[in-house]
Amino acid sequence: MTADLVQQLIDSGIHFGHKASRWNPKMKPYILSKHNTVHLINIRETVRGLLRAKKFITDTVRNNKDVLFVGTKRQAKSSIQAHAERVGMPYVAERWLGGTLTNFRTIRARLARLEELEQLEESGQLYKESKKAIARLTRERKKILRNLSGIRNMSELPGAVVIIDANHEHNAVLECKKLGVPSICLIDTDSDPDLVDLPIPGNDDAIRAIELIISELADAAEAGKLGRSGDSDRKGASTASPAQKRSRRLTTSQLASEQNEQTGESAKSAESTEAASSGRADDQAVVAVGETASSADHATENQT
């Protein structure tokens, strides 16, 4: 699987960095060489960072935490939205509003306002207003829906944040660092890896590379959700209520009847075993008799 992943990464062009004149010296450990004026990223470091990020995301989601996917640049919008919706995770693909994490209470208030506007429209109360009020409220609803639809179901801070291009999403990176939320970033040769908890060095401008990275991380989140459901089922089975445990206990009469049934079954099995053994003994006796008879016939023939 790793060999196939490496080949897919190379085909997507994830190892191409920026021009050498734009590089960040802190990215030196992740750079393999320089071809003409372009830095080439070490694909081993990319695979190492991707595998670490996938394991971390799976463990985070398994522990009942969500992962927020962030990518507002043109190359990442469609991939972020498609894969986040596929695995049921929150995302920001349009615009990162300042304070999305650090001022999360206000963000939740705006989402409550969105639900209020939608209820007005569904009930028909909106169309009883004047034309100017209808236009204003419709414009407000569309604006909130455009910016916050991806985090509509996020009721608490995420367990981790996946970011495409740390330079472009520097506000999101700083908010994660301020709150201590782990950040997983696809960083190019012009980025600062010290601001990121789990860097994935790679080309953050290639559409195919972004699609591949987001797909792999989304699959890791999906695997974590499957583990989450299995753990909850096992937990529910192990934490049965006292009433359920009492209902499983048998009464004295039930125990006696079961013991009688078991005794009858054991007797039947013993009888069948004896019958089988006696049958085998009879068969052996028949064979012995047959062998004796045949030997006697041979002896008679020899004598004559």
GULUM-331174 format. One line per 2 residues: their letters; for each residue z, y, x of C-alpha. Coordinates in Angstrom, 1 decimal. Layout:
REM residues N
a> Z,Y,X | ...
REM end
This chain:
REM residues 304
mt> 0.0,0.0,0.0 | 0.8,2.4,2.8
ad> -2.6,1.8,4.4 | -4.3,2.6,1.1
lv> -2.2,5.7,0.7 | -3.0,6.9,4.2
qq> -6.7,6.4,3.6 | -6.5,8.3,0.3
li> -4.6,11.2,2.0 | -7.3,11.4,4.7
ds> -10.1,11.4,2.1 | -8.4,14.2,0.2
gi> -8.4,16.4,3.3 | -4.6,16.8,3.4
hf> -4.6,16.9,7.2 | -6.5,20.2,7.5
gh> -4.2,23.1,8.1 | -4.8,26.9,8.4
ka> -6.4,28.7,11.3 | -4.3,28.6,14.4
sr> -3.8,32.4,14.3 | -1.9,32.1,11.0
wn> 0.4,29.3,12.0 | 4.2,29.3,11.8
pk> 5.7,28.1,15.1 | 8.4,26.2,13.2
mk> 5.6,23.9,12.0 | 4.9,22.7,15.5
py> 6.6,19.2,15.0 | 4.2,18.5,12.1
il> 1.0,19.5,13.9 | -1.1,16.9,15.7
sk> -3.7,19.0,17.4 | -6.1,21.9,17.1
hn> -9.8,21.4,16.3 | -11.9,24.5,17.0
tv> -9.7,27.2,15.4 | -8.0,25.0,12.8
hl> -4.7,23.1,13.1 | -4.7,19.4,12.2
in> -1.5,18.1,10.5 | -0.1,14.8,11.7
ir> -0.7,12.4,8.8 | 2.3,10.3,9.9
et> 4.6,13.2,9.1 | 2.9,13.6,5.8
vr> 3.4,10.0,4.8 | 7.0,10.1,6.0
gl> 7.8,13.2,4.0 | 6.0,11.8,0.9
lr> 7.9,8.5,1.0 | 11.2,10.2,1.5
ak> 10.4,12.6,-1.4 | 9.5,9.7,-3.7
kf> 12.7,7.8,-3.0 | 14.7,10.9,-3.6
it> 13.0,11.7,-6.9 | 13.4,8.2,-8.1
dt> 17.2,8.2,-7.4 | 17.6,11.7,-8.9
vr> 15.8,10.8,-12.2 | 17.7,7.4,-12.3
nn> 20.9,9.5,-12.3 | 19.9,11.2,-15.5
kd> 18.6,14.3,-13.8 | 15.2,16.0,-14.4
vl> 12.8,17.1,-11.8 | 11.1,20.5,-12.3
fv> 7.4,20.7,-11.1 | 6.3,24.1,-10.0
gt> 2.8,25.2,-9.2 | 1.3,28.4,-10.5
kr> -1.7,28.8,-8.1 | -5.1,28.1,-9.5
qa> -5.6,24.8,-7.5 | -2.3,23.3,-8.8
ks> -2.0,24.4,-12.4 | -3.9,21.6,-14.1
si> -2.4,18.9,-12.0 | 1.1,20.1,-12.4
qa> 0.8,20.4,-16.2 | -1.0,17.1,-16.7
ha> 1.3,14.9,-14.6 | 4.5,16.6,-15.7
er> 3.6,16.0,-19.3 | 2.6,12.5,-18.6
vg> 6.1,11.5,-17.3 | 8.0,13.9,-19.6
mp> 9.3,16.3,-17.0 | 9.6,20.1,-17.2
yv> 7.1,22.2,-15.3 | 6.1,25.8,-14.6
ae> 2.3,26.2,-14.3 | 1.7,29.8,-15.5
rw> 4.2,32.2,-13.9 | 7.5,31.9,-12.3
lg> 9.8,34.3,-14.0 | 12.4,35.8,-11.8
gt> 15.7,34.2,-12.6 | 14.3,31.1,-14.1
lt> 17.1,29.2,-12.4 | 19.6,31.8,-11.4
nf> 19.6,33.5,-14.8 | 19.0,30.3,-16.8
rt> 21.2,31.5,-19.7 | 18.7,34.4,-20.4
ir> 15.8,32.0,-20.2 | 17.5,29.8,-22.9
ar> 18.0,32.8,-25.1 | 14.2,33.6,-24.9
la> 13.5,30.0,-25.9 | 15.8,30.3,-28.8
rl> 13.8,33.4,-29.8 | 10.7,31.4,-29.6
ee> 12.1,28.8,-32.0 | 13.1,31.7,-34.3
le> 9.5,33.1,-34.3 | 8.0,29.7,-35.0
ql> 10.3,29.2,-37.9 | 9.3,32.5,-39.3
ee> 5.6,31.5,-39.1 | 6.2,28.0,-40.6
sg> 8.2,29.4,-43.5 | 5.7,32.1,-44.3
ql> 8.2,34.9,-43.8 | 6.2,36.3,-41.0
yk> 3.2,37.2,-43.2 | 5.4,39.3,-45.5
es> 5.8,41.9,-42.7 | 3.3,44.7,-42.1
kk> 0.2,44.1,-40.1 | 1.7,45.9,-37.1
ai> 4.8,43.8,-37.2 | 2.8,40.6,-37.5
ar> 0.7,41.5,-34.5 | 3.8,42.4,-32.4
lt> 5.7,39.2,-33.3 | 2.6,37.0,-32.7
re> 2.0,38.6,-29.4 | 5.7,38.0,-28.4
rk> 5.5,34.4,-29.5 | 2.4,33.7,-27.5
ki> 3.8,35.4,-24.4 | 7.0,33.3,-24.5
lr> 5.1,30.2,-25.2 | 2.7,30.8,-22.3
nl> 5.4,31.4,-19.7 | 8.2,29.0,-20.9
sg> 6.5,26.2,-22.8 | 6.9,23.8,-19.8
ir> 10.7,24.2,-19.6 | 11.3,24.3,-23.3
nm> 13.2,21.0,-23.3 | 15.1,21.7,-20.1
se> 18.6,22.2,-21.3 | 20.3,22.3,-17.9
lp> 19.4,23.0,-14.3 | 17.2,20.3,-12.8
ga> 18.3,17.8,-10.2 | 15.4,18.7,-7.9
vv> 12.4,21.0,-7.8 | 8.9,20.0,-6.6
ii> 7.0,23.1,-5.4 | 3.3,23.4,-4.3
da> 2.9,26.1,-1.6 | 6.3,27.5,-0.5
nh> 4.8,30.8,0.5 | 3.2,31.4,-2.9
eh> 6.3,30.3,-4.8 | 8.8,32.0,-2.5
na> 10.9,33.2,-5.4 | 11.4,29.6,-6.7
vl> 12.3,28.4,-3.1 | 14.9,31.2,-2.7
ec> 16.4,30.5,-6.1 | 16.7,26.8,-5.3
kk> 18.3,27.6,-1.9 | 20.8,30.0,-3.6
lg> 21.9,27.5,-6.2 | 21.8,24.5,-3.9
vp> 19.1,22.7,-5.9 | 17.1,20.3,-3.7
si> 13.6,21.5,-3.1 | 10.6,19.3,-2.3
cl> 7.6,21.3,-1.1 | 4.1,20.7,0.0
id> 3.9,23.1,3.0 | 0.9,24.1,5.1
td> 0.9,25.2,8.7 | 1.7,28.8,7.7
sd> 5.0,28.0,5.9 | 8.6,27.9,7.0
pd> 10.0,24.4,6.8 | 13.6,25.6,7.2
lv> 13.6,27.0,3.7 | 12.8,23.6,2.2
dl> 15.1,20.5,1.9 | 12.3,17.9,1.9
pi> 9.0,19.2,3.3 | 5.8,17.3,2.9
pg> 3.4,18.8,5.5 | -0.1,19.0,4.2
nd> -3.0,21.1,2.9 | -1.7,23.1,-0.1
da> -5.1,24.6,-0.9 | -7.2,21.4,-1.5
ir> -7.3,20.4,-5.1 | -7.7,16.7,-4.3
ai> -4.7,16.7,-1.9 | -2.5,18.5,-4.5
el> -3.6,16.1,-7.2 | -2.7,13.1,-5.0
ii> 0.7,14.4,-4.0 | 1.7,15.4,-7.6
se> 0.5,12.0,-8.9 | 2.6,10.1,-6.4
la> 5.7,12.2,-7.1 | 5.2,11.9,-10.8
da> 4.9,8.1,-10.5 | 8.2,8.2,-8.6
ae> 9.8,10.1,-11.5 | 8.4,7.6,-14.0
ag> 9.9,4.8,-12.0 | 13.3,6.6,-12.1
kl> 13.1,6.9,-15.9 | 12.5,3.2,-16.2
gr> 15.5,2.5,-14.0 | 17.5,5.0,-16.1
sg> 16.8,3.1,-19.4 | 17.6,-0.2,-17.8
ds> 20.9,1.1,-16.5 | 21.8,2.6,-19.9
dr> 21.0,-0.7,-21.6 | 23.2,-2.6,-19.1
kg> 26.0,0.0,-19.5 | 25.8,-0.2,-23.3
as> 26.0,-4.0,-23.2 | 29.0,-3.9,-20.8
ta> 30.9,-1.3,-22.7 | 31.1,-2.9,-26.1
sp> 33.7,-1.6,-28.6 | 36.9,-3.5,-29.3
aq> 35.8,-4.3,-32.8 | 32.6,-5.9,-31.4
kr> 34.6,-7.8,-28.9 | 37.0,-9.0,-31.6
sr> 34.1,-10.1,-33.8 | 32.9,-12.3,-30.9
rl> 36.2,-14.2,-30.9 | 36.3,-17.5,-32.8
tt> 39.0,-18.5,-35.3 | 41.0,-21.7,-34.9
sq> 39.0,-23.6,-37.5 | 35.8,-22.5,-35.9
la> 37.0,-23.7,-32.5 | 38.1,-27.0,-34.0
se> 34.8,-27.5,-35.7 | 32.9,-26.7,-32.5
qn> 35.1,-29.2,-30.6 | 34.4,-31.9,-33.1
eq> 30.7,-31.2,-32.9 | 30.9,-31.3,-29.1
tg> 32.9,-34.6,-29.3 | 30.3,-36.1,-31.7
es> 27.5,-35.0,-29.5 | 29.2,-36.5,-26.4
ak> 29.7,-39.7,-28.3 | 26.1,-39.8,-29.3
sa> 25.0,-39.1,-25.8 | 27.3,-41.9,-24.5
es> 25.9,-44.3,-27.0 | 22.3,-43.4,-26.1
te> 23.2,-43.8,-22.4 | 24.7,-47.2,-23.0
aa> 21.7,-48.2,-25.1 | 19.4,-47.0,-22.4
ss> 21.3,-48.8,-19.7 | 21.4,-52.0,-21.8
gr> 17.7,-51.6,-22.4 | 17.1,-51.3,-18.7
ad> 19.2,-54.3,-18.0 | 17.3,-56.3,-20.6
dq> 14.0,-55.3,-19.0 | 15.3,-56.3,-15.6
av> 16.4,-59.6,-17.0 | 12.9,-60.2,-18.6
va> 11.3,-59.4,-15.3 | 13.6,-61.8,-13.4
vg> 12.9,-64.5,-15.9 | 9.2,-63.9,-15.6
et> 9.4,-64.1,-11.8 | 11.4,-67.3,-12.0
as> 9.0,-68.9,-14.3 | 6.0,-68.0,-12.2
sa> 7.7,-69.3,-9.1 | 8.5,-72.5,-10.9
dh> 4.8,-72.9,-12.0 | 3.7,-72.4,-8.4
at> 6.1,-75.0,-7.2 | 4.9,-77.5,-9.9
en> 1.2,-76.9,-8.9 | 2.1,-77.5,-5.2
qt> 3.8,-80.7,-6.0 | 0.8,-82.0,-8.0
REM end
